[in-house]
């Protein structure tokens, strides 16, 4: 299986697709804005004019789009992936989406003799560029084993979490952890500044101790520099937290940290920051909005 179709070449998808090209796969791509695909086309990727055209040619289809509504349309519409994929194809959605939608896609795919997995990722633009993403998979063991060599070109921590939907549930746990952590990172930096300390030096001390986290080490320095360029869009994090909160409520689970983080991010989005990176949360604490 050497022909891979990749849909969605945004901040993270572009780097993920690049690794597949560099690994020698025959890569066909489709994205809503062809301009964004030009660097990949220059490296040898093949442009497809539609989702259906891509699905008809690929042995493996990978998707990395924005929202559950995009995933639903791409997979389940009459001109979508499932209706047009080659028999026996592997369909892998790497978008952070709704676990129930992942289960629906799996069922519809299976009816047509297709293999479906949900495999959201974590690691942001840095992990995508370095090929070190954490990949959280949901689906069947045999399908996971078949596509593992492809996953290994994009990530390092690759775990099959359970049946369809399990990858998305795992990503919700990931986002819940980050939600409260981002509040803590913002507060810690602001505390250091108010105390008259050098926040860069403070980060050097606390990032390797018990307070250490990916967000502290990778996004903390961006916060200090005032760099809010998106490695992961605020609007997409709001989408993720909304899905997580809804699922938690349906489980009867209280998540006050998640709820507070969502509230703060929504306030920033309403003030025009939805296309900034998640590290722009510190602007709420600075009052710089």
Backbone as CSV, one residue per row, in Angstrom:
resi,resn,N_x,N_y,N_z,CA_x,CA_y,CA_z,C_x,C_y,C_z
1,UNK,0.855,-1.185,0.000,0.000,0.000,0.000,0.889,1.233,0.000
2,UNK,1.119,1.788,-1.180,2.029,2.925,-1.262,1.335,4.229,-1.630
3,UNK,0.080,4.174,-2.060,-0.613,5.397,-2.454,-1.448,5.912,-1.292
4,UNK,-1.088,7.105,-0.831,-1.778,7.710,0.304,-2.491,8.973,-0.151
5,UNK,-3.743,9.120,0.250,-4.488,10.344,0.021,-4.519,11.144,1.303
6,UNK,-4.221,12.430,1.217,-4.171,13.275,2.418,-5.083,14.474,2.189
7,UNK,-6.057,14.650,3.078,-6.999,15.764,2.985,-6.814,16.685,4.182
8,UNK,-6.443,17.943,3.892,-6.253,18.929,4.956,-4.783,19.207,5.215
9,UNK,-4.250,20.251,4.589,-2.812,20.555,4.727,-2.633,21.899,5.414
10,UNK,-3.178,21.997,6.622,-3.064,23.223,7.410,-1.780,23.256,8.207
11,UNK,-1.826,23.919,9.367,-0.635,24.115,10.196,0.064,22.795,10.499
12,UNK,-0.691,21.781,10.885,-0.102,20.488,11.224,-0.100,19.518,10.040
13,UNK,-1.192,19.512,9.281,-1.303,18.572,8.174,-0.201,18.709,7.146
14,UNK,0.234,19.936,6.908,1.299,20.166,5.920,2.581,19.432,6.307
15,UNK,2.960,19.533,7.577,4.184,18.866,8.029,4.017,17.353,8.036
16,UNK,2.846,16.880,8.440,2.594,15.438,8.456,2.686,14.860,7.050
17,UNK,2.094,15.563,6.088,2.145,15.112,4.700,3.576,15.143,4.157
18,UNK,4.346,16.136,4.577,5.736,16.243,4.137,6.539,15.013,4.552
19,UNK,6.329,14.547,5.771,7.046,13.350,6.240,6.710,12.133,5.386
20,UNK,5.465,12.036,4.959,5.060,10.898,4.118,5.721,10.969,2.747
21,UNK,5.806,12.180,2.200,6.506,12.364,0.928,7.972,11.974,1.053
22,UNK,8.591,12.433,2.122,10.014,12.158,2.340,10.267,10.667,2.550
23,UNK,9.241,9.959,3.019,9.375,8.513,3.231,9.184,7.720,1.939
24,UNK,8.822,8.410,0.858,8.716,7.757,-0.436,7.330,7.318,-0.843
25,UNK,6.324,7.691,-0.077,4.955,7.320,-0.454,4.487,8.155,-1.634
26,UNK,3.641,7.548,-2.452,2.957,8.253,-3.540,1.808,9.020,-2.882
27,UNK,1.926,10.334,-2.783,0.983,11.136,-2.009,0.078,11.966,-2.907
28,UNK,-1.220,11.790,-2.738,-2.226,12.582,-3.440,-2.913,13.458,-2.400
29,UNK,-3.107,14.737,-2.713,-3.644,15.645,-1.704,-4.829,16.439,-2.226
30,UNK,-5.678,16.801,-1.297,-6.798,17.700,-1.578,-6.997,18.581,-0.359
31,UNK,-7.189,19.866,-0.603,-7.522,20.799,0.463,-8.383,21.888,-0.143
32,UNK,-9.179,22.551,0.677,-10.124,23.535,0.143,-9.419,24.699,-0.557
33,UNK,-8.219,25.038,-0.087,-7.463,26.134,-0.687,-6.202,25.559,-1.319
34,UNK,-6.192,25.446,-2.634,-5.068,24.809,-3.318,-3.762,25.564,-3.081
35,UNK,-3.843,26.855,-2.851,-2.655,27.666,-2.604,-1.823,27.097,-1.452
36,UNK,-2.527,26.605,-0.411,-1.829,26.062,0.756,-1.072,24.780,0.427
37,UNK,-1.449,24.138,-0.656,-0.828,22.862,-1.016,0.399,23.030,-1.910
38,UNK,0.685,24.242,-2.354,1.774,24.453,-3.313,3.126,23.923,-2.848
39,UNK,3.528,24.126,-1.583,4.824,23.574,-1.163,4.885,22.055,-1.298
40,UNK,3.772,21.371,-1.026,3.744,19.916,-1.155,3.757,19.486,-2.613
41,UNK,3.055,20.228,-3.453,3.049,19.916,-4.887,4.447,20.082,-5.467
42,UNK,5.159,21.084,-4.970,6.525,21.316,-5.441,7.463,20.179,-5.040
43,UNK,7.091,19.476,-3.977,7.916,18.354,-3.503,7.520,17.026,-4.153
44,UNK,6.468,17.042,-4.978,6.110,15.828,-5.685,4.741,15.259,-5.397
45,UNK,3.980,15.908,-4.533,2.619,15.438,-4.271,1.746,15.672,-5.503
46,UNK,0.697,14.883,-5.634,-0.224,14.979,-6.766,-1.519,15.627,-6.302
47,UNK,-1.957,16.666,-6.994,-3.184,17.365,-6.627,-4.404,16.631,-7.160
48,UNK,-5.435,16.518,-6.322,-6.723,15.979,-6.738,-7.767,17.083,-6.617
49,UNK,-8.689,17.152,-7.562,-9.669,18.231,-7.599,-10.852,18.021,-6.669
50,UNK,-10.985,16.823,-6.101,-12.133,16.552,-5.246,-11.822,15.436,-4.262
51,UNK,-12.645,15.350,-3.225,-12.524,14.262,-2.254,-12.753,12.920,-2.937
52,UNK,-13.759,12.865,-3.806,-14.089,11.601,-4.465,-12.953,11.108,-5.353
53,UNK,-12.326,12.029,-6.078,-11.209,11.657,-6.946,-10.052,11.098,-6.133
54,UNK,-9.759,11.740,-5.008,-8.673,11.274,-4.145,-8.992,9.896,-3.582
55,UNK,-10.230,9.721,-3.101,-10.620,8.454,-2.484,-10.527,7.290,-3.466
56,UNK,-10.808,7.546,-4.734,-10.796,6.492,-5.749,-9.384,5.994,-6.062
57,UNK,-8.366,6.784,-5.702,-6.991,6.434,-6.079,-6.133,5.944,-4.910
58,UNK,-6.577,6.202,-3.688,-5.713,5.938,-2.534,-5.953,4.577,-1.893
59,UNK,-4.878,3.973,-1.416,-4.979,2.760,-0.602,-5.266,3.132,0.852
60,UNK,-4.716,4.266,1.264,-4.937,4.794,2.617,-5.348,6.255,2.469
61,UNK,-6.416,6.638,3.138,-6.844,8.039,3.144,-6.672,8.587,4.546
62,UNK,-5.922,9.672,4.666,-5.732,10.355,5.941,-6.429,11.707,5.879
63,UNK,-7.140,12.064,6.934,-7.806,13.365,6.970,-7.383,14.122,8.209
64,UNK,-7.147,15.432,8.028,-6.734,16.314,9.120,-7.396,17.666,8.856
65,UNK,-8.683,17.760,9.230,-9.457,18.954,8.921,-9.826,19.697,10.211
66,UNK,-10.814,20.609,10.122,-11.038,21.489,11.256,-12.052,21.043,12.284
67,UNK,-13.264,20.731,11.841,-14.378,20.542,12.755,-15.119,19.240,12.461
68,UNK,-15.882,18.724,13.439,-16.667,17.509,13.199,-17.578,17.604,11.983
69,UNK,-18.163,18.775,11.731,-19.032,18.931,10.554,-18.239,18.715,9.263
70,UNK,-16.966,19.102,9.262,-16.112,18.867,8.093,-15.831,17.379,7.930
71,UNK,-15.546,16.725,9.051,-15.282,15.283,9.028,-16.511,14.535,8.515
72,UNK,-17.677,14.884,9.044,-18.919,14.225,8.648,-19.166,14.371,7.152
73,UNK,-18.981,15.573,6.638,-19.205,15.819,5.217,-18.214,15.050,4.356
74,UNK,-16.946,15.105,4.716,-15.901,14.466,3.920,-16.079,12.949,3.847
75,UNK,-16.524,12.360,4.951,-16.657,10.909,4.985,-18.018,10.395,4.528
76,UNK,-19.095,11.089,4.890,-20.425,10.513,4.745,-21.270,11.076,3.611
77,UNK,-20.879,12.176,2.989,-21.641,12.708,1.864,-21.577,11.752,0.664
78,UNK,-22.510,11.945,-0.274,-22.556,11.090,-1.463,-21.275,11.173,-2.288
79,UNK,-20.636,12.337,-2.272,-19.375,12.501,-3.007,-18.174,12.427,-2.065
80,UNK,-18.383,11.801,-0.904,-17.335,11.712,0.101,-16.477,10.469,-0.001
81,UNK,-15.691,10.245,1.043,-14.690,9.182,1.027,-15.321,7.797,0.994
82,UNK,-16.242,7.515,1.899,-16.792,6.162,2.006,-17.504,5.744,0.728
83,UNK,-18.224,6.663,0.115,-18.973,6.334,-1.105,-18.070,6.103,-2.309
84,UNK,-16.822,6.563,-2.235,-15.945,6.514,-3.402,-14.633,5.752,-3.206
85,UNK,-14.386,5.304,-1.991,-13.113,4.632,-1.714,-13.037,3.264,-2.384
86,UNK,-11.814,2.862,-2.697,-11.580,1.536,-3.264,-11.886,0.463,-2.204
87,UNK,-12.435,-0.665,-2.595,-12.687,-1.746,-1.628,-11.406,-2.112,-0.887
88,UNK,-11.520,-2.267,0.422,-10.369,-2.649,1.230,-9.484,-1.501,1.660
89,UNK,-9.844,-0.276,1.287,-9.036,0.885,1.654,-9.060,1.129,3.168
90,UNK,-8.034,1.830,3.632,-7.936,2.195,5.044,-8.228,3.695,5.176
91,UNK,-9.186,4.030,6.015,-9.625,5.409,6.202,-9.281,5.838,7.624
92,UNK,-8.451,6.862,7.746,-7.950,7.249,9.062,-8.176,8.740,9.278
93,UNK,-9.075,9.063,10.201,-9.323,10.466,10.526,-8.437,10.877,11.696
94,UNK,-7.545,11.840,11.448,-6.610,12.308,12.463,-7.036,13.660,13.049
95,UNK,-8.203,14.130,12.629,-8.795,15.332,13.198,-9.219,15.043,14.632
96,UNK,-9.167,16.025,15.503,-9.804,15.886,16.811,-11.287,16.139,16.611
97,UNK,-12.078,15.094,16.820,-13.493,15.155,16.484,-14.314,14.465,17.569
98,UNK,-15.577,14.217,17.263,-16.508,13.643,18.232,-16.398,12.122,18.236
99,UNK,-16.258,11.496,19.408,-16.170,10.033,19.478,-17.365,9.330,18.837
100,UNK,-18.573,9.865,19.009,-19.758,9.242,18.422,-19.710,9.286,16.898
101,UNK,-19.167,10.361,16.343,-19.018,10.451,14.893,-18.012,9.422,14.406
102,UNK,-16.948,9.211,15.149,-15.945,8.197,14.789,-16.590,6.816,14.741
103,UNK,-17.472,6.536,15.677,-18.171,5.255,15.685,-19.091,5.111,14.473
104,UNK,-19.787,6.186,14.103,-20.656,6.164,12.920,-19.862,5.902,11.649
105,UNK,-18.747,6.614,11.520,-17.905,6.437,10.330,-17.394,5.002,10.249
106,UNK,-16.983,4.461,11.371,-16.493,3.076,11.408,-17.568,2.112,10.921
107,UNK,-18.803,2.281,11.413,-19.898,1.385,11.032,-20.227,1.492,9.553
108,UNK,-20.304,2.726,9.040,-20.615,2.937,7.629,-19.507,2.372,6.736
109,UNK,-18.263,2.563,7.167,-17.129,2.050,6.391,-17.148,0.523,6.345
110,UNK,-17.422,-0.082,7.488,-17.417,-1.546,7.564,-18.484,-2.146,6.654
111,UNK,-19.622,-1.467,6.549,-20.696,-1.947,5.660,-20.231,-2.036,4.210
112,UNK,-19.245,-1.212,3.855,-18.754,-1.177,2.472,-17.410,-1.886,2.295
113,UNK,-17.023,-2.641,3.309,-15.776,-3.388,3.200,-14.535,-2.526,3.331
114,UNK,-14.654,-1.427,4.076,-13.540,-0.507,4.284,-13.068,-0.561,5.733
115,UNK,-11.815,-0.223,5.953,-11.224,-0.234,7.286,-11.137,1.203,7.801
116,UNK,-11.770,1.479,8.944,-11.795,2.846,9.465,-11.178,2.927,10.855
117,UNK,-10.405,3.996,11.061,-9.824,4.257,12.381,-9.921,5.742,12.694
118,UNK,-10.069,6.076,13.967,-9.889,7.456,14.414,-8.527,7.516,15.084
119,UNK,-7.742,8.527,14.730,-6.365,8.603,15.235,-5.944,10.050,15.436
120,UNK,-6.602,10.769,16.348,-6.204,12.153,16.609,-4.785,12.218,17.175
121,UNK,-4.195,13.392,17.075,-2.797,13.558,17.459,-2.628,14.694,18.465
122,UNK,-1.489,14.685,19.131,-1.120,15.771,20.034,0.353,16.077,19.851
123,UNK,0.695,17.337,20.013,2.094,17.751,19.853,2.229,19.068,19.124
124,UNK,1.116,19.569,18.567,1.124,20.871,17.920,2.022,20.947,16.702
125,UNK,2.303,22.178,16.277,3.122,22.380,15.087,4.533,21.851,15.266
126,UNK,5.049,21.911,16.490,6.408,21.430,16.759,6.479,19.919,16.560
127,UNK,5.521,19.198,17.143,5.490,17.744,16.998,5.276,17.316,15.561
128,UNK,4.437,18.071,14.833,4.183,17.747,13.430,5.452,17.933,12.601
129,UNK,6.166,19.035,12.825,7.393,19.306,12.079,8.480,18.283,12.375
130,UNK,8.575,17.869,13.637,9.632,16.958,14.044,9.269,15.484,13.860
131,UNK,8.029,15.206,13.486,7.601,13.822,13.337,7.518,13.097,14.664
132,UNK,7.175,13.837,15.736,7.154,13.256,17.083,5.765,13.310,17.712
133,UNK,4.732,13.375,16.893,3.377,13.474,17.419,3.002,12.246,18.256
134,UNK,2.168,12.478,19.267,1.503,11.373,19.950,0.259,11.038,19.126
135,UNK,0.075,9.781,18.789,-1.057,9.351,17.971,-1.908,8.390,18.792
136,UNK,-3.182,8.761,18.969,-4.102,8.023,19.830,-5.138,7.342,18.937
137,UNK,-5.032,6.042,18.778,-5.838,5.349,17.785,-7.018,4.600,18.388
138,UNK,-8.111,4.572,17.601,-9.267,3.766,17.934,-9.640,2.931,16.721
139,UNK,-9.879,1.647,16.926,-10.204,0.774,15.799,-9.800,-0.659,16.088
140,UNK,-9.666,-1.449,15.048,-9.334,-2.862,15.206,-7.821,-3.082,15.203
141,UNK,-7.380,-4.087,15.976,-5.954,-4.361,16.112,-5.296,-4.660,14.763
142,UNK,-5.951,-5.462,13.921,-5.366,-5.833,12.631,-5.173,-4.610,11.743
143,UNK,-6.133,-3.687,11.784,-6.025,-2.460,10.982,-4.901,-1.576,11.508
144,UNK,-4.805,-1.498,12.828,-3.734,-0.712,13.458,-2.369,-1.254,13.040
145,UNK,-2.218,-2.569,13.100,-0.938,-3.183,12.740,-0.585,-2.895,11.280
146,UNK,-1.593,-2.863,10.412,-1.367,-2.651,8.984,-0.868,-1.242,8.690
147,UNK,-1.411,-0.255,9.395,-1.059,1.144,9.093,0.012,1.712,10.025
148,UNK,0.475,0.907,10.970,1.480,1.395,11.914,2.730,1.963,11.233
149,UNK,3.234,1.353,10.150,4.405,1.941,9.483,4.153,3.368,8.986
150,UNK,2.920,3.655,8.601,2.580,5.014,8.172,2.563,5.948,9.375
151,UNK,1.936,5.510,10.459,1.904,6.318,11.683,3.324,6.672,12.141
152,UNK,4.238,5.707,12.005,5.602,5.909,12.505,6.359,6.992,11.739
153,UNK,5.887,7.347,10.542,6.520,8.437,9.795,6.106,9.802,10.338
154,UNK,5.039,9.831,11.150,4.516,11.106,11.650,4.615,11.258,13.158
155,UNK,4.759,10.149,13.869,4.754,10.242,15.326,5.641,9.220,15.986
156,UNK,5.708,9.288,17.309,6.552,8.376,18.083,5.748,7.607,19.140
157,UNK,4.917,8.317,19.871,4.102,7.686,20.915,2.770,7.283,20.286
158,UNK,2.702,6.045,19.801,1.560,5.585,19.002,0.895,4.427,19.744
159,UNK,-0.346,4.643,20.178,-1.014,3.650,21.018,-2.426,3.378,20.507
160,UNK,-2.764,2.096,20.361,-4.147,1.713,20.067,-4.890,1.688,21.398
161,UNK,-5.859,2.583,21.556,-6.536,2.756,22.833,-7.746,1.843,23.010
162,UNK,-8.281,1.320,21.898,-9.477,0.489,21.991,-10.247,0.546,20.688
163,UNK,-11.536,0.212,20.720,-12.345,0.192,19.496,-12.618,1.584,18.953
164,UNK,-13.362,1.653,17.865,-13.678,2.932,17.226,-14.212,3.929,18.253
165,UNK,-13.693,5.147,18.194,-14.072,6.199,19.136,-13.115,6.335,20.295
166,UNK,-12.346,5.283,20.576,-11.435,5.308,21.725,-10.309,6.319,21.540
167,UNK,-9.870,6.492,20.291,-8.830,7.489,20.029,-9.334,8.881,20.345
168,UNK,-10.577,9.174,19.939,-11.150,10.491,20.209,-11.386,10.707,21.705
169,UNK,-11.836,9.690,22.408,-12.016,9.825,23.854,-10.670,10.101,24.536
170,UNK,-9.614,9.438,24.067,-8.283,9.672,24.628,-7.837,11.110,24.376
171,UNK,-8.125,11.613,23.163,-7.757,13.002,22.859,-8.539,13.985,23.733
172,UNK,-9.785,13.630,24.080,-10.544,14.492,24.989,-9.851,14.559,26.350
173,UNK,-9.353,13.412,26.831,-8.616,13.402,28.093,-7.367,14.280,27.988
174,UNK,-6.710,14.217,26.841,-5.529,15.055,26.584,-5.893,16.539,26.658
175,UNK,-6.988,16.927,26.003,-7.381,18.327,25.958,-7.869,18.826,27.316
176,UNK,-8.520,17.957,28.078,-8.935,18.328,29.435,-7.704,18.648,30.285
177,UNK,-6.660,17.839,30.139,-5.416,18.075,30.883,-4.803,19.417,30.500
178,UNK,-4.753,19.678,29.191,-4.150,20.925,28.712,-4.956,22.136,29.141
179,UNK,-6.278,22.009,29.172,-7.146,23.151,29.474,-6.785,23.816,30.792
180,UNK,-6.720,23.033,31.857,-6.371,23.601,33.165,-4.899,23.978,33.228
181,UNK,-4.061,23.196,32.538,-2.623,23.473,32.549,-2.307,24.827,31.937
182,UNK,-3.021,25.200,30.876,-2.775,26.489,30.232,-3.103,27.653,31.158
183,UNK,-4.113,27.479,31.991,-4.407,28.508,33.000,-3.237,28.605,33.974
184,UNK,-2.739,27.459,34.419,-1.617,27.453,35.362,-0.360,28.065,34.780
185,UNK,-0.048,27.759,33.518,1.144,28.332,32.875,1.009,29.847,32.783
186,UNK,-0.169,30.334,32.382,-0.388,31.777,32.265,-0.247,32.465,33.617
187,UNK,-0.848,31.879,34.632,-0.784,32.481,35.969,0.642,32.487,36.516
188,UNK,1.391,31.410,36.248,2.766,31.323,36.742,3.644,32.402,36.113
189,UNK,3.499,32.608,34.822,4.296,33.635,34.146,3.939,35.022,34.652
190,UNK,2.641,35.271,34.816,2.220,36.579,35.322,2.688,36.798,36.758
191,UNK,2.667,35.750,37.569,3.150,35.857,38.947,4.635,36.221,38.964
192,UNK,5.401,35.530,38.107,6.840,35.812,38.039,7.094,37.263,37.662
193,UNK,6.339,37.767,36.682,6.511,39.163,36.260,6.153,40.133,37.374
194,UNK,5.032,39.885,38.032,4.583,40.780,39.106,5.540,40.773,40.294
195,UNK,6.221,39.648,40.492,7.192,39.534,41.589,8.541,40.141,41.234
196,UNK,8.656,40.671,40.024,9.895,41.303,39.590,10.956,40.329,39.135
197,UNK,10.558,39.121,38.807,11.508,38.104,38.366,11.627,38.088,36.847
198,UNK,12.682,37.476,36.371,12.850,37.238,34.937,12.080,35.964,34.603
199,UNK,10.965,36.056,33.879,10.163,34.853,33.638,10.900,33.770,32.852
200,UNK,11.851,34.176,32.012,12.638,33.183,31.264,13.455,32.346,32.240
201,UNK,14.059,33.017,33.217,14.862,32.308,34.212,13.967,31.435,35.105
202,UNK,12.798,31.931,35.420,11.854,31.155,36.233,11.468,29.879,35.501
203,UNK,11.172,29.996,34.203,10.811,28.817,33.417,11.948,27.796,33.407
204,UNK,13.177,28.281,33.380,14.325,27.383,33.369,14.348,26.505,34.621
205,UNK,13.898,27.076,35.733,13.875,26.323,36.987,12.671,25.399,37.094
206,UNK,11.499,25.907,36.770,10.292,25.130,37.064,9.906,24.135,35.976
207,UNK,10.432,24.312,34.773,10.011,23.423,33.680,10.591,22.024,33.801
208,UNK,11.648,21.864,34.596,12.252,20.539,34.753,11.879,19.886,36.078
209,UNK,11.064,20.576,36.880,10.639,20.020,38.162,9.240,19.432,38.075
210,UNK,8.582,19.368,39.217,7.252,18.755,39.291,6.214,19.514,38.477
211,UNK,6.473,20.797,38.199,5.528,21.605,37.428,5.695,21.419,35.922
212,UNK,6.685,20.660,35.524,7.004,20.526,34.112,5.869,19.971,33.279
213,UNK,5.730,20.494,32.062,4.725,20.013,31.117,5.122,20.459,29.718
214,UNK,4.524,19.848,28.710,4.779,20.252,27.331,4.383,21.709,27.131
215,UNK,3.241,22.099,27.671,2.763,23.474,27.495,3.712,24.471,28.134
216,UNK,4.212,24.139,29.318,5.134,25.049,30.008,6.424,25.214,29.211
217,UNK,6.973,24.114,28.699,8.258,24.172,28.003,8.156,24.751,26.598
218,UNK,7.053,24.466,25.895,6.937,24.878,24.501,6.131,26.146,24.279
219,UNK,5.091,26.342,25.084,4.251,27.522,24.902,4.593,28.642,25.871
220,UNK,5.164,28.283,27.032,5.584,29.304,27.989,6.531,30.330,27.374
221,UNK,7.592,29.892,26.679,8.500,30.865,26.047,7.792,31.752,25.025
222,UNK,6.825,31.217,24.286,6.079,32.025,23.327,5.241,33.077,24.056
223,UNK,4.672,32.697,25.175,3.888,33.647,25.968,4.762,34.816,26.423
224,UNK,5.939,34.493,26.898,6.850,35.531,27.395,7.268,36.485,26.273
225,UNK,7.493,35.944,25.081,7.898,36.763,23.938,6.743,37.550,23.331
226,UNK,5.506,37.197,23.712,4.352,37.833,23.086,4.054,37.266,21.711
227,UNK,4.556,36.054,21.458,4.353,35.386,20.173,3.064,34.564,20.248
228,UNK,2.027,35.022,19.569,0.757,34.298,19.597,0.428,33.661,18.244
229,UNK,1.449,33.515,17.380,1.224,32.832,16.101,0.759,31.400,16.367
230,UNK,-0.196,30.924,15.569,-0.792,29.627,15.878,0.069,28.417,15.552
231,UNK,0.378,27.648,16.597,0.870,26.293,16.410,-0.337,25.378,16.480
232,UNK,-1.334,25.853,17.202,-2.641,25.200,17.279,-3.651,26.318,17.517
233,UNK,-4.628,26.417,16.648,-5.550,27.542,16.703,-6.430,27.531,17.954
234,UNK,-6.627,28.720,18.509,-7.526,28.880,19.637,-8.926,28.367,19.287
235,UNK,-9.406,28.676,18.084,-10.764,28.268,17.698,-10.901,26.754,17.675
236,UNK,-9.831,26.045,17.327,-9.897,24.590,17.318,-9.845,24.025,18.739
237,UNK,-9.118,24.701,19.617,-9.083,24.260,21.017,-10.451,24.458,21.663
238,UNK,-11.119,25.552,21.323,-12.481,25.791,21.817,-13.403,24.670,21.338
239,UNK,-13.258,24.282,20.077,-14.038,23.162,19.542,-13.796,21.897,20.341
240,UNK,-12.511,21.606,20.617,-12.162,20.394,21.354,-12.738,20.413,22.764
241,UNK,-12.573,21.544,23.456,-13.068,21.636,24.829,-14.586,21.532,24.883
242,UNK,-15.262,22.060,23.873,-16.719,21.974,23.821,-17.166,20.522,23.694
243,UNK,-16.489,19.756,22.834,-16.800,18.330,22.686,-16.529,17.599,24.002
244,UNK,-15.382,17.883,24.610,-15.011,17.214,25.862,-16.008,17.526,26.969
245,UNK,-16.413,18.786,27.069,-17.345,19.177,28.121,-18.702,18.500,27.927
246,UNK,-19.162,18.435,26.678,-20.445,17.783,26.408,-20.386,16.293,26.768
247,UNK,-19.301,15.635,26.391,-19.160,14.216,26.722,-19.079,13.998,28.227
248,UNK,-18.351,14.876,28.914,-18.228,14.769,30.373,-19.589,14.933,31.041
249,UNK,-20.367,15.897,30.576,-21.692,16.126,31.145,-22.597,14.921,30.921
250,UNK,-22.489,14.311,29.731,-23.301,13.121,29.442,-22.909,11.948,30.326
251,UNK,-21.632,11.931,30.765,-21.156,10.884,31.673,-21.481,11.186,33.129
252,UNK,-21.994,12.395,33.397,-22.255,12.811,34.763,-20.997,13.209,35.508
253,UNK,-19.976,13.645,34.751,-18.674,13.986,35.326,-18.521,15.499,35.466
254,UNK,-18.078,15.947,36.631,-17.826,17.369,36.853,-16.407,17.712,36.417
255,UNK,-16.267,18.751,35.589,-14.956,19.186,35.108,-14.849,20.707,35.226
256,UNK,-14.724,21.241,36.446,-14.692,22.696,36.618,-13.499,23.368,35.956
257,UNK,-12.353,22.694,35.933,-11.177,23.270,35.284,-11.399,23.436,33.789
258,UNK,-11.971,22.421,33.168,-12.288,22.466,31.746,-13.294,23.575,31.454
259,UNK,-14.325,23.666,32.275,-15.367,24.677,32.065,-14.800,26.089,32.164
260,UNK,-13.922,26.331,33.136,-13.337,27.653,33.296,-12.440,28.004,32.117
261,UNK,-11.610,27.052,31.693,-10.725,27.302,30.563,-11.525,27.623,29.314
262,UNK,-12.578,26.875,29.062,-13.425,27.127,27.898,-14.026,28.520,27.962
263,UNK,-14.466,28.927,29.131,-15.055,30.258,29.306,-14.051,31.360,28.967
264,UNK,-12.808,31.216,29.440,-11.784,32.237,29.186,-11.425,32.294,27.699
265,UNK,-11.267,31.149,27.083,-10.935,31.117,25.657,-12.069,31.678,24.809
266,UNK,-13.298,31.371,25.174,-14.438,31.906,24.426,-14.478,33.430,24.521
267,UNK,-14.123,33.958,25.679,-14.091,35.418,25.843,-13.053,36.045,24.919
268,UNK,-11.884,35.407,24.811,-10.839,35.920,23.920,-11.273,35.808,22.454
269,UNK,-11.921,34.696,22.115,-12.382,34.506,20.734,-13.393,35.578,20.352
270,UNK,-14.272,35.909,21.272,-15.279,36.946,21.018,-14.636,38.312,20.797
271,UNK,-13.400,38.469,21.280,-12.678,39.738,21.122,-11.704,39.695,19.950
272,UNK,-11.881,38.673,19.084,-11.136,38.651,17.831,-9.859,37.840,17.809
273,UNK,-9.622,37.009,18.823,-8.356,36.267,18.894,-8.496,34.798,18.498
274,UNK,-9.610,34.410,17.889,-9.843,32.993,17.629,-8.831,32.357,16.689
275,UNK,-8.176,33.175,15.850,-7.180,32.642,14.924,-5.753,32.743,15.462
276,UNK,-5.611,33.096,16.727,-4.289,33.101,17.360,-4.034,31.723,17.971
277,UNK,-2.803,31.513,18.411,-2.457,30.242,19.040,-3.025,30.146,20.446
278,UNK,-3.077,28.938,20.981,-3.640,28.740,22.320,-2.865,29.495,23.396
279,UNK,-1.572,29.796,23.125,-0.769,30.521,24.106,-1.236,31.963,24.305
280,UNK,-2.117,32.434,23.412,-2.659,33.787,23.558,-3.561,33.903,24.775
281,UNK,-3.811,32.806,25.481,-4.595,32.864,26.721,-4.002,33.861,27.700
282,UNK,-2.680,34.019,27.675,-2.047,34.920,28.638,-2.547,36.364,28.483
283,UNK,-3.066,36.694,27.336,-3.598,38.043,27.128,-4.793,38.314,28.046
284,UNK,-5.519,37.285,28.414,-6.637,37.450,29.347,-6.105,37.929,30.696
285,UNK,-4.984,37.322,31.125,-4.408,37.660,32.416,-3.676,39.005,32.378
286,UNK,-3.149,39.342,31.221,-2.488,40.639,31.066,-3.494,41.779,30.964
287,UNK,-4.732,41.430,30.607,-5.740,42.464,30.370,-5.488,43.202,29.068
288,UNK,-4.664,42.565,28.201,-4.238,43.205,26.951,-5.175,42.845,25.802
289,UNK,-6.462,43.078,26.005,-7.449,42.767,24.959,-8.518,43.837,24.928
